[in-house]
Amino acid sequence: MTSLTSLSRGTGRGLAVKGAVGKSGRWPLTGRDGELAEALAAVVDRSVQGVVFSGAAGAGKTRLAEECLASVAEQGFVVAQATASAAAGSVPLGAVAHLLPAGVDLSDPVAGFAAVAASLRRAGGRRVVLLDDLHLLDGTSAVLLRQLMDAGVLRLLATVRTGEPLGDAVHALAYGKAVRRIGTAEFDLATTDEVVRAALGAPVSRRAVFALFRASGGNALYLRELVLAAVDSGALRMVGEVWELVGELSTSRRLAEVVHARLEHLGEHERAVLDRIAVCGSQSVAELCRLGPAGTVDRLAGAGLVEIGAERRRTSVRLAHPLYGEVLRGTLPTVRRRALLAAEADRIVERGARRRGDALRIASHRLSATGTADPALLWQAAGLARHSHDYPQVVTLLKALPAQEMTVGARVLLGDAYFQMGRGEDAERTLAEAAPLARGDEEVLGVVMTRVDNLLWSKADLSAALAANTEALRRVTTEAASHLLRINEGYLYVAKGRFTEGLSRLEVLEEDIEEVQGDINPWLRGALMKALGLSLVTRTQQAARWALRAYDAHMAVDEEALVSHPAVQKLPWVLALCEGGRLAAATREAEATYYQLAAFSSVVRVWLLVLGARAQWLAGHLSTARRWYAEAIALGRKVDNTMVLRAGLNGLAACAAVQGDVEAATEAVVELRGLPDALGFLSEGELQLGAAWLAAAQGDQALARDLLREGAASARRTGHLTGESLLLTDIARLGAPGEVAERLHELAAQGDGGTLLPARAAFAAALACGDPRQLHDAALQLEGTGSDLIAAEAFAATAHALRRTGLPRAAADAGNRSAAALERCQGARTPLLATSAAPVPLTEREREIAVAAAVGTTSRTIATSLTLSVRTVNNHLQRVYAKLGVTSRRELADALGLNRNP
C-alpha cells in the first residue's frame, strides 16, 4: 500500500495531464488564470483547509486541479492524487485506501483516524491531496479526510460536479467553513477563441471559433474533443495563415461515449422525452407531462440534461447541450426518427397551427419524415425560413417543390438563398432562368434586385449587373419602378468604387423609408451604399446618420425585406467609425456584427472581415489585422469572390511587410497582381498599399512613394477621398511629408467633423517642418483616434526633434510615449521608427539611405532608385556609420532596430 510519505517532493510534472492536441503536446490550460491564481493562494493560506473546484461535467475542473497540484508540488508540498468512483464508493475507504500509511488498523474508526494523523505528522512535510469526483466519495473516506484536514496534516484539492446529490459526510467535507469553493464556468466566445488558438498554435477564423463555441456550448471537454475530431477528419485545417472550418463539425467516438455515459442510466420514459426533443426540437412542459409519469421532466432537469424556460406564452423544455441532440439522433433508427417527426407534425396541426413558426415546423417535419409535403405549405415555410435567415432550409424546402410550382417568386427566393450561402453560380443560373418569366413590375424588380446583388458581390461583374438593371428599366411600366431602379444604379456605382457617379444618382433617395412607394428593397440597398459612399468622400457624420437610419428601418421591415440581414446595414457604420477616428469602436462593432451574420452563415459577413481588418491596420495592430485579412482571404477563396481576395491579399501584404515578413508579403503581392481586375468600394488606389510597404521593407522608399502616388491619384479620380488621405499620409511617413501636407490639409477641410483626417494632416505638416511642438500635438491627436502605429512614429519623430534641439528630458518622455504606443503594434518595423530612434540625428537623405542599406539593398540599387551616384550613396553611408558608431551594414541594422524577428 503506497503511503503519502512515500511520495516524492519535487516538480510534480510527472502527474498525468489530460488532453493533447494532434500527435504531440498537451491541451493548454487557457482562460483559467483567475481560478488558478485563487486556488494557489488558498492552498498556501494557513486558514484554508481545502479547495473545491465545482462545475458541470467536462467544464475542466480536473485539468485545473491537476495544474494546481503540479504548481504546489514545485513549492515543496508532498502531493498525492485519488479519484472517487461509483465502484469505489461502495467500499469504505475504497477511493483513498492507497493513500493511507501501511499497517494502520481502521477497525476502530476513532483510534484508526488518530493513528493515520500521527503517522503522517511524524513523516513531516506539507501535504496536498487531489481528489477527483468528490461527489462519488463514500462517507467513511469523507470523515477520514475531514479529520485529517482538521488535524492540519493535509490540505485537500477536490473536484465536484454541480447538480449531483451529496451525502452528509461529503457535504460537510465540501462545504466546511475552511474550504474555499471555486466555480469553473463554461467558456465564453472570447475564451473559446483564446483556448483554440493556443491549442492549434496559430490564428483560427472567427467562423470556426463561432461554430466550435456553439457546438461545445463552452464546455472545455466537448470543445477539446470537437477540435481534435475536426483536425483528424480534415474539417478544420490551415487555409493560408488561419485555421478554417472547411467541413462540418462532427462528434468523435470518444465524445459520443462521454455523452452516452451521461445518458446510460436513464429509464424508458426519460429516454423517450429526450429522443422527442432531440428530433423535434423544444417541447412544451404540458405536452411532455402527458407522455409519461409525473416528475420525468424534473428528474431530467435535475440531472442537467434538459433546461426549462419561457418561450413566449408557454413553458418549454430543451436539451441542456447541443451535442446531446446530435448524439441522441445518431443512435435512433431511421424509422423511429421519421415516426417521431410525423407524429409531431400531426400534433401541431391538431393544435390548430396557430404559432408563428408552425407552418415551417410542419413542412420540415413532413418533408423529413416522408420526403414530400403540400406545395402551398412548402412555399409558406420557405418564406418563414428566409425571414429567420435559415438559407439552407430555404433551399431544402424549395427544391422539394414540384417543377410546375416553381414560380418566379420561388426562383427569386431560391436564388437569394444560394447567393447568401456563397453559391454564386447556382444563384445566377436560377435568377437568369427567372428573368424572362417575370411579369409585371413587382416580379421584374424582385428578380433584378437579387440578381444584381449576386452579380456584384459573388461574380464582381459590374457590367453584367448594370446590364441587368438597364434591361429591367426597359421592361417596367411605372415611374415608381423606374425610380427604384435608378436608385439601384447608384447602389451599383458606389459598390464598385465610382463614388461621384453613385452618390449623384442616390441624391433622389428618400430620407425615410416610410416615403417609399412599392418595393422597399431598392431603398434599403440604396441607403446602405449611400452611407458607405459618404464615408469614403470624407462626409463621415452624414454617413453615420444614414447608416443608423438604414439599420433602424431595416429592423422595422425585416419580414418584408429581400436584402440580407439587418446587421448588413452596420457595414457603413463600421466604416464611418473608422473614418471618424473611432478605430477601437469600429473594431468592436465589426466583430459583434460579424458574429451576428455568422449565426446565419451569410456570405456578406466577408465584408465585415475586410472592414474590421482595415480598422486594425489603421490602428497599427498588425497581427490582429493580419488575422482578419487572412480569414477574409480564406472565405473569399471559398465563395470565389475576386474583390474580397484582392482587398485581403493587399492588406495582408501590407501587414506582413511592416512586420518585416518580406516573404509572406511578396507571396501576397504576387498573387494579387495575378488576379483579374475587380473594383470594389475600397477603390483601386488602396490596393497599392501592399506593394508600397513591401518596397519600403526592401529598402526602396522611392519606389514605395511612387506606388503610393499612383494609388492616391487613382483614389482622387474616383472620388475616394479618405483612401487618398490614407495613401498621402503614408507618403509622408516614407520620407516626403512636404509633398503631401497641403493636399492633406485640403482634404481635412472638406471633411465634416471626423478626427482622423485632421490628425493625418497635422502629422504631415509637422513632419514637413520638423517642429517638436507641432509633432507632439499631432502625436496626441493620432493617439486619440486609436492610430497607435502612426502615433508611435509621431512621438518618435518628436523625440528625434527634441534631441536635435538639445532637450534630452523631453525627448526621453516622447520616446517613452512612442514605445508605449508601439507595444500595441505587434512587431511593427517602419523606416520612420527606425531612423527617429537613432541616437544621433540623421538627415532625411541619410535616413532613407540608411534604412535601404540596413535591409540589404546594394549601393548601386539605392543610387538608381534615388537618382544619385554610387559614390554619393557611399559617402552618405560613411557619415551614417560615423554618427551611429557602426562599421557594417549588419551593425547598422542592429542600430536601427531592423534585425528583430517579425
N, C-alpha and C positions, 0 to 999 in steps of 0.2 A: 504494500500500500504506500503510495507516494505521499510524503508529508509536505506541509508548507515549508518547513525548514530546509527541506532538501532542494527546493527550487533555487536556482542561482540568481544573484543580483546581476544587474548589467543593463544592456541596451534594451532588452525586450523585443528587439526587431525580429527575433525568431518566431514571434507569435504569428499565427496564420491570419492573414488579412483577406477577406473575401473580395473577389472581383478582379478581373483583369481585362484589359482592352486588347482585342486582337490576339496575337500569338504570344505577346510578352507584356510585361508591365502590370501595374495594379490599377484598379479603378480609383481615380483620385478622390480624396476627401475634400470636396469643394463646396462652398456655400454654407459651411458649418462652423466658421471661425468663432462666432459668438458663443455657440453652445459649448465648443471645445474649451474655450478660454474660461467660461464659467465653471465647467466641470473640474478643470485642473486647479483653479483657485480654491474650489470647495474641498478637493482631496487633501490639500496641504493645510487646510484650516482646521485647527485642533478642535474647534467646537462642532465640526461636522463629522458624523459617523458614517455617512454613506451618500452616494449619488445615484439616483434612479433616472434613467432615460426612458421616457414614455412616448408612445406614438402608435400609429396604425401599423399593421403588418407591412413590411417592406419599406418603412419610412427611413431606414438607415440607422436604426438605433444601435445595432450590433457593431456596425462599421465604426460609428462614432465612439462607442465604448472601448473597442479594441485599440483605436488610436490613442484614446486617453490612457489606457493601461500601458501601452508602449511608452508613452511620454513619462508616466510616473516611474516606470522601470528605469528609465535613463536618469532619474533623480535619486536612485538608490533604494527605492522600495523593493521589497520581495513581492513578486506577483504570482498569481495563480488564476486559473480560469475553469469554470464549470458551466454546464448547460442543463437546465431543468427540462424535463420531458414528461409526457403523459405516462410512459412506461416507468421511468424512474420515480415519478410521483406516487406510484402505488406501493413503493417500498420506503419505509422510514430511512432517511438519510441517503436515499439512493442517488441523489444528484451530487452530494458533497462528500460521499464516503472516501473518495480517493484523495481528498484534501486533508483528512484527519491524521494526526500522529499515529504511528503503528503501536499496537498493544493497548490502546485505551479501551477500557470496558465501559460501554454505554448502556448496560442493562439497568443501571441505576441512573436515570437522567440527570438528577441534581449533582451527584458525585462525578458522573462522567463528564458533564459540561465543565465542571470546575477543573477536572484533570486535563482536558483539552486546553483550557485557558492557561493553566500553569505550565504545560509543556511548551506552548507557543511563546509564553513570556520568557521562559528560560532560554529559548533559542535566540531571542533578541531580534532586532531589526523591525522596520516598519512594513506592514503587510497590507496589500490591497488584493481583494478577490473580485474578479469579474464573474457575475452570474447572469447568464443569458436566459431569457424567458422566465422571469421571476414568477409570473402568473401561474406557471405549472409546478411550482415548488411544493413539496409536501410540508405539512405542518411541523413535523419534528425538525427538519432541516431549518425551517424558518425560525423556530425557537432557539436552536443552537446558534445560528448566525446572530440573532438579536443579542443573545447573552455575550457572545464574543465581541460584538461591537460595543456593548455597554461596558465590558471589561477593558476596552481600549487596546485589544491585541490585534484587531484588524479593522480595516475600513472596506466598505462594500461599494463596488460598482455594479449596477444591475440594469437590465432592460425589462420593461413590462409592456405588454400590448394593451392599448386602451380598449375599453369596452368588454374586457374579459372579467368574469367573476373571480374574486379573491377570497380565500379562506381567512378566518380571523387572524391566525398567526401570520400569514403572509401580508395581510393588510397592515398589521401592526409594524411589520418589518419595513414595508414600502412607504408607509405614511407616518413614521415616527417623527417626533419634533426635531431631531437632529439629522434628519435625512433631507438632502436637497433634491428636489424633483425638477427635471429639465425636460421640456417638451421638444420633440423633433417634428416640426411641422413639415407638411409637403412643400416641395419646391414651387416657387412661383415661376413665371415665364423667364424673368431675368436670370434667376439662379439656374434654371434649366439650361439656358444658353451658356452660362459660365461653366457648368458641370460638363456638358457635352463637348465644349471646346477644349477643356482641359483633358478630357478623356481621349479625344481624337488628335490632339496636338496641332490643330490648325483651325482657322475660322470655319464656322458652319453657317450655311444660309439661314436666313430668318424663316423661310418657308419650312425648312427641315426642322428647325428648333420648334416652330409653332406646331407642326404635326406631331413631333415627339412629345411635346408638352400635353397636347390634347389627348393623345393615346395613353400616356402614362398617368395622367391625372396628377402629376407632380410627385408620384411615388418613386423613391430612389431605386428600389429593386426593379420595378417594372421598367423604369427608364433605362437602366443598365441592360436589361435583357433585350429590350427593343432595339437599342443601339447595336449590340453585338449581333443580333439576328439580322439587322439591316445591312451591316457591314459584310457579314458572312454571305448573305444572299446577293450582294451587289446592288441592293436597292438604295444604299447610302454609299456614295463614292465621291472621290475628288473630281471636280469639274473645274479645270483651271486652278484657281487659288482657294476655292472653298469646297467643303463637303456639301454635296447637294443630294436631295432625295430624288432619285430618278425612277424609282419604282414605288410599289405600295408597301407600307409597313405591315408586318405580319408577326404573329406570335411564334416564338420558338417552342420547341418541345419542352424545354426547361420552364419557360414562362407558363405554358399551358399546365404543366404539372404543379407549379406553385399555386395557380388559381384553382385547379382541381382540388388541391389539398384543403382549400377553404370551403369547398362545396361538398366534399365526400361524406360528411356526417349528416347531411340533410335528409329529412324524411320525404315521403312521396308528395305530400301536399306542399311543402316548402319548395321542392324542385319544380313542381307544376307551376307555381306562381312565378318563379324565376324564369322558366322557359317561356312563359307567355310574355313577360316584359321584354325578354331578350329578343324575341321575334317580332312582337307587335308594338313595342315602344311603351312609354309610360302608361299606366293604368290608374283608374280611379280606385280609391280605397274601398268604396262601397261595392264596386264590381268584384274586386278580388276577395272581399269578405264572403261573397256568395259562393265562391269556388270551393271553400274548404272550412275546416274547423276555425273557431274564433281564436285569435292570438297568433295565427300563422304570420301575418304581416309584421306584427310587433316583434316576434322572435327573429325574423329576418333583419329587421331594423336594428335590434339589439346586437346581432352578430356583425353588424356593419356591412351587410350585403345589399341592402336597399336603403333609400332615403325617402322620407315622406315630406312633401311640401305642397304649398298652394300653387295651383295652376289656374289662373283666372278665378272662376267661381267654384272650382272643385278641388278636393284634396287628392293629389295624385302620388303614385309610387313609381320611382325609377331606380335603376340599378345604381349602386353606390360608386361603381367604377366602370368606365367604358370598356375595359378589357374583359370584364365578366360577360358582357353580351357576346363578344366575339368568340370566347371560349365555349360558352353555352351553345351558341348556334352551331359551332363546329362539331359538337357531339350529337346533335339531333339528326335523326334520319330525315331525308328529303320529304317523305310522305308526311311525317309529323309536322315539319315546318309549314308545309303547304296547308295542312288541315287547320293549324292554328291561325294562319293568315286569312283563310276563307271564313272561318268562324268569326274572327274579329270584324271583317268587312260586313258580315251579316248582322252582327250586334250593332254596329254603327248605324246601319240602315234602319234597324228596328227601333233605335232610339230617336229616329227622325232626321238624322244627319244635319243637325242644326248648327253645329260648331263650325267656326270659320274654316278650319283645315280638313273637315270631314270628307269632302269630295276627293281631296288629294290622298287621304288615307285609304279610302275605299278603292280608288282606282289603282293605287300602288299595290295594295294587298291582293286584289283580284288578279292583277297582271302577274304578280309573283307566284300566286297560287295556281293559276290556270293558264297563263300565257296570253290571256285576252281580257278585254273589258269593253264596256259600252263606249263607242266613239265620242259621244257627247260628254261622257264623264271623263274620258282621257283628255279631251280638249280643255275642259274646265280645270282639271287637275294640273295640266301643263301651265296654265295661266297662274295658278296658285304657286306652283314650284318656281316659276320665273320671278314672281314678286317676293319670294323668300330667297331669291338668288341661288337656288339649287340647280345649277345649269346641267349637271349630268342627269339629274332626274327629269328635267325638261326633255332632253334628248331621248331618254328611255321611253317616256310617255308618248312623245310624238312619233317616234319610229314604230310604235305599235299601232298607229292609225292605219286603216286600210287606205290604199292608194287614192281611191275616189274621194276620201275625206281630207286629203292634203290640200287645203285651201291656200290662198295667198297669205292669209293671216297666219296659218300654221307654218308655212315655209319661212315667213319672216321671224317667227318665234324660234324656229329651229336654227335658222341662220345666225340669229343673235346669240343663241346658246353656244353654238360652235365657236363664234368669234370670242365670246367671253372665256371659253376654255382654251383659247390659243390654237384652235384648229382652223386656221385661215383659209386653207384650200377647200375644206368641206363647206365653210360658210359662203365663200364666193360661188361655188357650184350651186348651192341651194338657192341663193339670192338671185343669181343670174337666171336660173330657171323661173323664179317668181316674177321677175321684172316684166316680161311681155304678157304675163297673165293678169297683171294688176289692172283693175277697172275702177275709175273714179279717183278723185284727188286723194282721198284718205288712204287707199291702198297704194297708190303711186308714192305718196310721201312715206308710208311705212316701209316700203321696200328700199327706197333710195337712202333714207337716213341710216338704216342698218348697214346697207352695202357700202356706203361712203365710209363709215367707221372702220369696217373691215379692210377696205382697200387702203385706207390711210394708215392705220395702225398695225395691221398684220403684213400687208404687202408693200407698204411705203411707196405707193404708186399714186402720186398726186394727179398725174394726167388722167389716169383711169377714173379716179374719184371725181374730178371736175367734169369729165365727160358724162359720167352717170348723172351728176347733178344737172348738167345742161340738158340732157335728154329728158329728165323729169320736168324741168322748166318748160320744155316744148309740149309736154303732154298734159299738164294741169290746166284747169279751165277757170280758176278763180284768182282774184288778186291776192286774197289771203294766203292761198297756197304758194303763189309766186313770191310773196313777201317772205315766207318761211324758207323757201329755197335760196333766196338771196342772202338771208342770214347764214344759211348753211354754207354758202360760197365763202363768206367772210371767215367762218369757222375753219374752212379748209386752208385758206391762205395763212392764217395765223399759225395753225398747226404745223405748217411746212416752213415756217420761218420768214414769211413775207408779211411783215408786221404792218407796214404802211398801207398796203393794199387791203389786208384783212381788217384792220381796225376801221378803215374808212367805210367798208361795207357793213360793219357792225354798228355804225352810228345809228342805224334805224332800229336797233334792238330796243324793245320796250323796257322801261325802268323796272316794271313789276310784272311778274308772270300772270297776275290777275287781268292784265290788259290784253293778254294774248287770246286771239280767236282761233279756235281749232286746235290742231296738234301742238302739244306743249314741248315735244322733244327738240325741235329746232331751237327754241328759246333756251332750253337747258344747256344744249351744247354750245350755243352762241354765247351765253353768259360765262360758261367755263373758259372759252377761248378769249373772250374779251378781257377777263381778269388776268389770264396768262399774258396776253399781249401788252396790257397796260403795265404790268410789272417789268416787262422787258424793254419798254421805252421810257423807263425811269418814273412812271406815274404810279408809284407803289401804294400811296394812300387810296387812290381811286381803285386800284387793283384789289386791295384788301376789302374795300366796301363791296365791290362786285362779287368777290369770292364768297363772302359770308352771306350776301343776299341770295346768291345762287344755291348755296348749301341749304339754307332755310327753306327756299322754295322747293328744292328737290325733295327734301324730307316731307314736305306737306303734300306732295303729289306723287310720291314714290309708286303707289299702286297703279297709277296711270302712265308711268314713265317707261319707255323702252330705251333707256340710256343708262347702262351700267348701274352702279350702286351710288347712293347719295354721297358716300365718302369720296368718290372721284372728284367731287367739287372742291375737296381740300387741296388738290394739286396746286391751283393758283394761290391758295392761302399760304402754302409752304413756300412758294416762290416769292410771294410778297414779303413774307417774314425775312427771307434771306436778303432780298434787295433793300429792305428797310433797315438792315443792320441788326436783326434779332436772330442771330445764327443758332444759338442754343435752343430757342423756342421753335425754330424751323425744324431742327433735328428731332425734337420731341414730337412735334406734330406729324412729321413724316413717318416716324416709327409707329406711332399709335394708329395712324390711318392705314399704314401698310398691313398691320395685323387685322384690322377690320376687313380689308379686302382679301387677305389670305384665308380668312374663315370661309369665304365663298369661292376661293380659287379663281378670282377674277384676274385675267391676264393684264388688265390695266394697272395692276399694282406694280408692274415693272417700271413705270414712270416715277413712282414714289421712290423706288430704289435709286434711279438716276438723280432725282432732285435731292434725296437725302444724302447721297454721295457728294453732290455738288456743295451742299451746305457744309459738310465736313471738310471738303477741300478748301473752301473759302476760310474755314476756321483754322486750317493748317493741321488738322488731326488726321495725319496721313494714313496710318494703319487702319483706322476706322473707315475712312473714305475708301481706301483700297478694298476693304471687305465689301462695302456696299456696291462698289463698281464691279467687283468680281461676281457678286451674286446677280447683278443686272446682266452681265455678260452671259452667265450660265442660263438664265431664264430667256434672254434674247436668242441664244442658240436654240433652245428648246422650241420656241414658237417661231423661229426663223424671221426675226424682226431686225432688219438691217439698221434702222435708225437707232435702236437701242444698242446694238453691237458697236456701232461707231462711237456713240456717246460713252459707252462703258470702256471700250479699249482706249479711247483718248484720255479719259480720267485716270484709268489705271496706269497708263504710261506716265502721266504727269506725276502721280503719287510715287511710283517706283523710282522715277528719275530724281526727285527731290530727296528721296531716302538713300540715294546712291546705288540703287539696284539697277545698274545700266542694262544688264542682260534682260531682265523682265521688261523694262521699258522699251528696249529695242524690239523684242518679240511682239509687244503690243502695237507699236508703231508700224512695223512691217505688215502685220495682219490688217491693221486699219487702212493702210494705203492700198491693200489688195481688194478691199470691199467696194462694191458699186456705190455711186453717189445716192444719198437718200437724205435730203434736207429734213431737219426737224426743227421744233420750235426753239431749241437752244442755239440754232444757227450754225452755219458752216465755219464762221470765224472762230468760235471757241474750239473747234476741232484742231486748231493749230497748237493748243496748249501742250499736248503730249510731246510732239516733235520738238517744240521750242525748249521745253525743260530738259528733254533728252540731250539736245545740243548743248545746253548750259552745263549739264552734268558731265559732258565730254570735254568741257573747257572752251567751247566755241560760242561765246556770248554774242558775238557779232551775228552769227547765223541765227541764234535764238531770237535776237531782236528783229531780224529780217522776217522770220516766220510770224512773230507776233504783230509786226506792222501789217503784213499781208492779211492776217486774221482780223485785225482791227478795221482795216479798210473794208473787208467783206461784211463785217458786222454793221458798219456805218451805212453801207449801201442798202442793206435790208431793213434798216431802222432798229437793229438790235443794239440799243444804246447801252444797256447795262453790260452786255457782252463786250462792247467796245471799251467801256470803262475798265473792265477786268483785264483785258489784254494790254491796254495802255499802262495800267498800273504795273504789270509785270515787266514792261519795257523799262519803266523807272527802276524797278528792283534789280534789273540786269544791266544797269550802268548808264542809262540815258534819260534821267529824270527831266532835264531841261527841255528835251524834245517834246514831252507829252504833258507838261504841267499846265499849259494854257488850255489845251483841249479838255483835260480833266476838269478844270475849273468851269468851262462852259457847260459840260455835261452835268456837273453838280448844280449849276444854276438852273438847268432845265428840270431837275427833279422836283418832287412835290413834298419834301419834308423827311425823307428817309435819312439815316445817319451814315450809311455805308459809302455812298458816292462822295459826300463832303470829306469824309475821313481819308478816302483814297486821294482826293485832290490835294488835301492839306499835306499828306505824306510826300507826294511827288514834288510839290512846291518846296517843302522843307529839305528834301534830298538835294534839290537843284541848287539851293543857296547855301546849304550846309550849316545853317544857323542852329545851335544846340537847343535854344528855347523853342523854336518852331518844331524841331524834330521831336522834342519831348511832348509838346502839346499834341502833335499828330499821333504819337505812340499811345497817348492816353485815349484819344478818340477811337483809334483802331481797337484798343483793348476793350473799350466799352461796347463795341459791336460784336465781340467774340472772335475777331480775326487774330487769333493768337500768334500765328507764324509771322504775319506782316508786323504785328505789334512787337514781336521779339526782334525783328530786323530793325524796326524804328528805334527801339530802345538801344540796340547795339550801335546803330549809327549815331545816336545821341551820345553814348559813352565815347565813341571814337572822336566826335567833335569836341567833347569836353576835355578829353586828354590832350587834344591838339591845342586847346586854348589854356592849358595849364590848370585845370580844375579836377585833380585826381579823386577827391572825395565824391564830388557829384558824379564823376564818371563811374566810380565803383557802384554807386547807388543805381545808376541807369543800367550798368552791366548786370546787376543782380535782378533788376526787373526783367531784363531780357532773358536771363537764364530761367527765371520762374515761368515766363510765358513759353519758353522753348521746351520745358519739361512736358508740356501738354501736346507737343507736336510730333511725338512718336518717331524720332530718328531723322528729323529734317536736317538737310545739309544744303544751304544755299550760298551762292557767292557773296552776297551782302553780309551774311552772318560770319562767313569765314574771314573776310578781309577787314570787317569792322572790329573783329576780335583781335586783330594783330596788335602786339604790344607797342609797336612804333607805327605811327600813321603812315599809310601809303597813299600815293596819289591815285586818282581814278584809273589812269592808264596802268599804273603799277599793279593795282588790284586786279584788273582784267587779265593782264599777262600772268600774274602770279597764280591765279586760280586755274587758268588754262594749263600752265606748266605743271602745277601740282597734280592734276589728274592724268598726266602723261602725254599731253599734246606736244608735238615737236616744235622747235623754234620756227622752222620753215612753215609749218602749217599755221602757227599763230601769226606769223608775218603776212602770209597770204590772206588770212581772214581779216586782219586789221589794216591791210594795205600799208604795211611797213616793210623795212628791210630786215633781214635776219639779224644783221649787226645791231640795229636799233633794239630789236626784241631782246637780244642777249645783254645789251647794256642796261636795259630796264631790269632784267633779271638779276644782274650783278648788284644793282642798287637795292633790290628787294632782299637779296641774300644778306647784304651788309646790315640793313635795317633790322632784320629778324634774327641775325646771328646764326644763319644756317649755311651749309656748304653744298647741299644736294637737293634734288627735286623731292626725294623721299622725305628729307628733313623739312622741306618746305611744306609738304602735305601735312606732316605732323603739326607744324607750327600753325597752319591754318585750320586745323581740326578736320581735315578731309580724309584721314585714314581710318575713321571709325567704321565699324561694320554696320550695315543698314539694319 
